[in-house]
């Protein structure tokens, strides 16, 4: 082999390597089926976008998450992200849709996600996704489940809205088309080479039923740099009917070189607009923020010393509040045995505009729900029409120490009672337990049977149907009466 041939071979190998690196594929997989609109619906929506019927531009809020290493490096620069959003906005002008960064960029300094696989995204979004915005994650390296490098991944409409997201590899952010491509998926567009429902034919006889579902996107054999030169298709592939493909390398949803992809077709734009009104209408259209953070003043432990009412002091820190906001709150008790949650208190309060710190006390009565709870969770939230920068810090959880049982072998609560009577006792006997309630005449009115399998035992009985009066609770354990307690039914 001559030196010239060797040099040419080496150059070819280098260029193929660089080309393959620059042309990382999209990891968004085609669904088995997707939402389709009729030709008439698409034509009507395109007409509405162009005759002034739909004159208002719709804005969708974006939450940007930049993943970096533990030291805060290796992340893409915010200016590059902003530039990519600006480029995308130009490409979505025909659909009368624009995207706006909502709140500050969230920097995630965690080595765990430097190489994020498609299978790891559920963990990522469960930690950092914000509600009712388009969450976009910029990662140093994005991998498929098999370990292949990807440019981007997006979730199509119809997925649980809390899990929807877009992920972009940093190397693909500034190429001018990948962000718009993945956003197209977020609004329901498929690849132009999609085979969803079957292959579409070049002669367009099945274009609305097969493939990407559009008749103004030519049938596509799946483009690549090998078959596209200077943004022209040079391949020789044919469809199942033997007709040569004539795809469009300028379409944003194709696999043509990233620099070739510039635009959507009229049917794609109409589809994006329809999805914006339907499946994606849950997204916020403004950034009127009320960023709240709920924190403790003292400890995350509640010590109940007796059965009197108690207060939980907290701090609500409000940042970047544009207008005075009404804030809802719920106090939720988690039953330590059944793990059932129950709201025990709720209400609302107002916060002022700007930045402020508001002390607040949540007052609770000790009832049976509280007595059976192992933890209490407090959750605050603005009204649904006011988005927050981060809702992950709006919940605080307290553990409960039921100190009133110390030094007691038995107690009833509450006494008197309207409906639920709870009793507690402790001893080392483990055996069959029978609980009886009798009236003043000795008549048995309620009886329950259970098994005491541990030292500490607590049970609740519904006495709401008993008439008002005085009753006796009789505890029999191991066929022996262990305790008799009097209580009053109100």
C-alpha positions in Angstrom: 0.0 0.0 0.0 1.4 3.4 -1.0 1.9 6.2 1.5 -0.8 8.2 -0.3 -3.3 5.4 0.1 -2.3 4.8 3.7 -2.8 8.5 4.4 -6.2 8.5 2.6 -7.3 5.5 4.6 -6.2 7.1 7.9 -8.0 10.3 7.0 -11.2 8.4 6.1 -11.1 6.6 9.5 -10.6 9.8 11.3 -13.4 11.5 9.5 -15.8 8.6 10.0 -15.0 8.7 13.7 -15.6 12.5 14.0 -18.7 12.2 11.9 -20.1 9.4 14.0 -19.4 11.4 17.2 -21.0 14.5 15.8 -24.1 12.7 14.6 -25.2 11.0 17.8 -28.7 9.6 17.4 -31.9 10.5 19.2 -32.9 8.1 22.0 -36.7 8.8 21.8 -38.2 5.6 20.7 -41.2 5.4 18.4 -44.4 4.3 20.2 -46.6 1.4 19.1 -49.2 4.0 18.3 -49.6 7.7 18.8 -52.3 10.4 18.6 -53.3 11.2 15.1 -55.4 14.0 13.6 -57.3 13.8 10.3 -56.2 15.7 7.2 -59.1 18.1 7.7 -58.2 18.8 11.3 -54.6 19.5 10.4 -55.6 21.7 7.5 -58.1 23.7 9.7 -55.5 24.3 12.4 -52.9 25.4 9.8 -55.5 27.8 8.5 -56.2 29.1 12.0 -52.5 29.8 12.5 -52.3 31.8 9.3 -55.5 33.7 8.9 -55.4 35.5 12.2 -57.8 33.2 14.1 -55.1 32.1 16.4 -53.4 35.4 16.8 -52.0 35.0 20.3 -48.6 33.4 20.7 -48.6 30.8 23.4 -45.7 30.7 25.8 -44.5 27.5 27.6 -42.3 27.6 30.7 -39.0 25.7 30.8 -37.1 24.6 33.8 -33.4 24.1 33.0 -31.3 21.6 35.0 -27.6 21.5 34.3 -25.8 18.5 35.6 -22.2 18.9 36.8 -19.7 16.9 38.8 -19.5 17.1 42.6 -17.1 20.1 42.3 -19.5 22.1 40.2 -17.5 21.7 36.9 -18.1 19.7 33.6 -21.5 21.4 33.1 -22.5 23.3 30.0 -22.5 27.1 30.2 -25.8 28.8 30.8 -25.1 31.2 27.9 -25.0 28.2 25.5 -28.4 26.9 26.9 -30.0 30.4 26.5 -28.7 30.6 22.9 -30.1 27.1 22.1 -33.5 28.2 23.5 -33.4 31.4 21.3 -32.7 29.3 18.2 -35.5 26.9 19.1 -37.9 29.9 19.5 -37.2 31.0 15.9 -38.0 27.6 14.6 -41.3 27.4 16.5 -42.6 30.9 15.4 -44.8 29.3 12.7 -46.7 27.4 15.4 -47.1 30.6 17.4 -45.3 28.9 20.3 -42.5 30.3 22.3 -40.5 29.0 25.3 -39.3 30.9 28.3 -36.9 30.1 31.0 -38.8 30.0 34.3 -36.8 30.8 37.4 -33.1 30.3 38.0 -31.2 27.5 36.4 -30.9 24.5 38.7 -27.4 23.2 38.9 -27.2 19.6 39.9 -23.7 18.8 41.3 -23.7 15.0 41.3 -21.2 12.6 39.8 -24.0 10.0 39.6 -25.5 11.6 36.6 -22.4 12.6 34.6 -23.1 9.6 32.3 -26.9 9.4 32.4 -28.5 6.3 30.8 -32.1 6.3 29.5 -32.9 3.8 32.3 -31.7 6.2 35.0 -33.9 9.1 34.0 -36.8 8.0 36.3 -34.6 8.5 39.3 -33.4 11.9 38.1 -36.8 13.3 37.3 -38.3 12.0 40.6 -35.7 14.1 42.4 -35.6 17.3 40.4 -38.7 17.6 38.1 -40.7 20.7 38.7 -44.5 20.6 38.1 -46.3 22.0 35.1 -43.2 23.2 33.2 -41.0 21.5 30.6 -38.1 20.1 32.4 -34.9 20.0 30.3 -31.7 18.3 31.6 -28.3 19.1 30.1 -25.9 16.2 30.8 -22.2 15.7 30.0 -22.9 12.4 28.4 -26.2 10.7 27.5 -26.3 6.9 27.0 -28.9 4.4 25.8 -29.7 1.4 27.9 -27.2 -0.5 25.8 -24.4 2.1 26.4 -24.5 3.8 23.1 -24.1 7.6 23.1 -27.1 9.7 22.4 -27.8 13.3 21.5 -31.2 13.6 23.2 -34.2 11.9 24.7 -37.8 13.2 25.2 -41.1 11.9 26.4 -44.1 12.0 24.1 -47.5 13.2 25.2 -49.6 10.7 27.0 -46.9 9.9 29.6 -47.6 10.6 33.3 -47.1 14.4 33.3 -45.0 14.2 36.5 -42.4 12.1 34.7 -42.1 14.0 31.4 -38.7 15.5 30.5 -36.2 16.2 27.8 -32.5 15.3 28.2 -29.8 16.7 26.0 -26.1 15.7 25.8 -23.9 18.8 26.1 -22.1 18.1 22.9 -25.4 18.5 20.9 -26.8 21.6 22.5 -25.3 24.2 20.1 -25.8 22.3 16.8 -28.9 24.3 16.0 -31.4 21.6 15.8 -31.3 18.9 18.5 -33.2 20.9 21.1 -36.0 21.7 18.6 -36.0 18.0 17.5 -36.5 16.8 21.0 -39.1 19.5 21.8 -40.9 18.2 18.6 -41.1 14.8 20.3 -42.4 16.5 23.5 -45.2 17.9 21.4 -45.9 14.5 19.8 -44.0 14.5 16.6 -42.3 11.3 15.5 -39.2 10.8 13.4 -39.8 11.3 9.7 -38.5 7.7 9.3 -40.9 6.3 11.9 -42.5 3.0 11.2 -45.3 3.4 13.7 -48.3 1.6 12.3 -46.2 0.3 9.4 -44.0 1.7 6.7 -45.3 4.6 4.6 -44.9 4.6 0.9 -43.2 7.2 -1.3 -46.3 7.6 -3.3 -48.1 8.8 -0.1 -51.1 6.4 -0.4 -51.0 5.6 3.3 -49.2 8.7 4.7 -51.8 9.6 7.4 -52.1 6.1 8.7 -48.5 4.9 8.7 -45.1 6.3 9.7 -45.1 9.8 11.2 -48.7 10.4 10.1 -48.0 13.4 7.8 -48.4 13.5 4.1 -46.2 16.6 3.6 -43.2 14.9 5.1 -41.8 12.6 2.4 -41.3 9.0 3.2 -37.9 8.6 4.8 -35.6 5.5 4.8 -33.8 6.9 8.0 -31.3 9.4 6.9 -27.6 9.6 8.0 -24.5 11.5 6.9 -23.6 8.6 4.6 -26.6 9.2 2.4 -26.8 13.0 2.7 -24.2 15.3 1.1 -24.4 19.1 1.3 -28.0 18.5 2.7 -29.1 16.6 -0.4 -30.1 12.9 -0.4 -27.8 10.8 -2.5 -29.0 7.3 -1.3 -30.6 4.7 -3.5 -33.0 3.0 -1.1 -36.5 2.1 -2.2 -39.8 1.6 -0.3 -41.6 -1.8 -0.1 -43.3 -1.1 -3.5 -39.9 -0.5 -5.2 -40.2 3.3 -5.5 -37.0 5.2 -4.8 -37.1 7.4 -1.7 -36.9 11.2 -2.0 -36.7 12.4 1.7 -36.3 15.9 3.0 -33.0 16.4 4.8 -34.1 19.9 6.0 -36.9 18.5 8.3 -36.2 19.0 12.0 -37.5 15.5 12.8 -35.2 13.7 10.4 -31.9 12.0 11.0 -30.1 14.2 8.5 -26.9 16.0 9.6 -27.8 18.4 12.4 -26.8 21.5 10.5 -29.2 20.5 7.6 -32.3 20.4 9.8 -34.1 23.8 9.7 -37.9 23.6 9.6 -41.2 21.8 10.2 -43.8 21.2 7.6 -47.3 22.8 7.7 -48.9 19.5 9.0 -46.2 19.1 11.7 -46.8 22.7 12.8 -50.5 22.2 12.9 -50.0 19.0 14.9 -47.8 20.8 17.4 -50.4 23.5 17.8 -53.2 21.0 18.4 -51.2 19.1 21.0 -50.4 22.4 22.7 -54.2 23.0 23.1 -54.9 19.4 24.2 -52.3 17.1 25.7 -49.8 19.8 26.7 -52.4 22.3 28.0 -51.4 21.5 31.6 -48.2 23.5 31.2 -47.8 26.9 32.7 -48.0 29.9 30.4 -46.5 32.5 32.7 -43.7 32.7 35.3 -45.6 34.6 38.0 -43.5 32.9 40.7 -44.0 32.4 44.4 -40.9 30.4 45.5 -41.6 29.0 49.0 -39.5 27.0 51.4 -40.9 25.3 54.5 -38.3 24.8 57.3 -38.4 23.9 61.0 -37.6 26.4 63.8 -36.5 23.7 66.3 -36.5 20.0 66.0 -38.1 17.6 63.5 -39.4 15.6 66.5 -42.7 16.2 68.2 -42.8 15.1 71.9 -46.4 14.5 73.1 -46.3 14.7 76.8 -50.1 14.5 77.4 -53.4 14.7 75.5 -53.7 18.5 75.3 -53.5 20.5 72.0 -50.0 21.2 70.7 -48.3 23.5 68.2 -45.7 22.9 65.5 -43.7 26.1 64.8 -42.3 26.5 61.3 -40.8 29.1 59.0 -42.1 29.9 55.5 -39.4 31.5 53.5 -40.8 33.3 50.4 -38.5 34.4 47.5 -39.2 36.2 44.2 -42.9 36.6 44.9 -44.2 39.0 42.2 -47.7 39.4 43.7 -49.3 38.7 47.1 -50.2 35.0 47.1 -52.6 32.8 48.9 -50.9 29.7 50.3 -52.8 26.5 51.1 -51.5 24.1 53.7 -52.3 20.6 54.9 -51.2 18.7 58.0 -51.1 15.0 57.2 -50.8 12.2 59.8 -49.3 8.8 58.8 -50.7 5.8 60.7 -47.7 3.9 62.0 -49.4 0.5 61.6 -51.5 0.8 58.4 -49.4 3.4 56.7 -52.6 5.2 55.7 -52.4 9.0 55.4 -55.1 11.3 56.7 -55.4 15.1 56.5 -56.0 16.2 60.1 -55.9 20.0 59.5 -55.9 22.4 56.5 -56.2 26.0 55.8 -54.6 29.0 54.0 -52.7 32.2 54.7 -51.3 35.0 52.6 -47.7 36.0 51.8 -46.6 39.4 50.7 -44.8 40.2 47.5 -41.0 40.2 47.4 -38.8 38.3 49.8 -39.9 37.5 53.3 -39.7 35.1 56.2 -43.0 34.2 57.9 -43.2 32.4 61.2 -46.2 30.2 61.4 -47.6 27.7 63.9 -49.8 24.8 63.0 -52.1 24.0 66.0 -53.4 20.5 66.4 -55.7 18.6 68.8 -54.6 15.2 70.0 -57.2 12.9 68.6 -57.2 9.2 67.7 -55.6 9.9 64.4 -52.7 11.7 66.0 -52.4 9.0 68.7 -52.0 6.3 66.0 -49.6 8.3 63.9 -45.9 7.8 63.7 -45.2 10.9 61.6 -46.8 14.2 60.7 -46.2 15.9 57.4 -46.9 19.5 56.7 -47.3 20.6 53.0 -47.7 24.1 51.7 -48.6 25.1 48.2 -49.6 28.2 46.2 -52.8 28.1 44.2 -52.7 26.0 41.0 -52.5 29.0 38.8 -49.2 30.2 40.4 -46.2 28.1 39.5 -43.3 27.7 41.8 -39.6 27.5 41.0 -39.2 24.4 43.3 -42.0 22.5 45.0 -39.6 19.9 46.4 -38.9 22.0 49.5 -42.6 22.6 50.4 -43.0 19.5 52.6 -41.5 18.9 56.0 -42.0 15.7 58.1 -41.9 15.3 61.9 -41.7 12.1 63.8 -43.8 11.7 66.9 -42.7 10.5 70.3 -45.8 9.4 72.3 -44.3 10.2 75.7 -47.7 10.1 77.5 -47.4 6.3 77.6 -44.3 6.4 79.8 -45.0 4.9 83.2 -48.5 3.8 82.3 -49.6 0.2 82.0 -53.0 1.1 80.7 -55.0 4.1 79.5 -58.1 5.0 77.5 -58.4 7.9 75.1 -60.3 10.1 74.6 -62.6 9.8 77.7 -65.3 11.0 77.3 -65.6 10.1 73.6 -68.1 10.7 70.8 -67.1 7.9 68.4 -63.6 6.3 68.6 -62.2 4.9 71.8 -58.5 3.9 71.9 -57.0 1.8 74.6 -53.3 1.0 75.3 -51.6 -1.4 77.7 -48.3 -3.1 78.0 -47.3 -6.4 79.6 -45.2 -9.4 78.6 -48.1 -11.7 77.9 -48.8 -12.8 74.3 -52.1 -14.6 73.8 -55.7 -14.3 72.7 -57.3 -11.0 73.6 -60.9 -10.3 74.1 -62.3 -6.8 74.6 -65.8 -6.3 75.9 -67.9 -3.2 76.5 -70.8 -3.5 78.9 -73.4 -0.9 80.1 -74.3 -0.1 83.7 -76.7 -3.0 83.8 -73.9 -5.4 82.8 -75.3 -5.9 79.3 -72.7 -6.7 76.7 -73.0 -4.2 73.8 -69.7 -4.6 71.9 -67.1 -7.4 71.9 -63.9 -7.8 69.8 -61.3 -10.6 69.6 -57.7 -10.3 68.5 -54.3 -11.5 69.3 -51.7 -9.7 71.4 -48.3 -10.6 69.9 -46.1 -7.9 71.4 -45.5 -6.1 74.7 -47.1 -2.9 73.7 -50.6 -3.1 72.4 -53.0 -0.4 71.1 -56.4 -0.8 69.6 -59.3 1.5 68.6 -63.0 0.7 68.9 -65.9 2.5 67.2 -68.5 3.3 69.8 -70.4 5.9 67.8 -73.6 3.8 67.8 -73.8 3.5 71.5 -76.3 5.7 73.3 -75.0 8.3 75.7 -74.1 7.1 79.1 -71.5 5.3 81.2 -69.8 2.1 80.1 -67.1 -0.3 81.2 -64.3 -1.6 79.0 -63.1 -5.1 80.1 -59.8 -6.5 78.9 -59.4 -10.3 79.0 -56.0 -11.7 78.1 -55.0 -15.4 78.4 -58.6 -16.1 79.6 -58.1 -13.8 82.6 -59.5 -10.3 83.2 -56.5 -8.0 83.2 -58.2 -4.6 83.5 -61.6 -2.9 83.7 -61.9 0.8 82.8 -64.9 3.2 83.0 -65.6 5.6 80.1 -68.3 8.1 79.1 -70.0 8.0 75.7 -71.2 11.5 74.7 
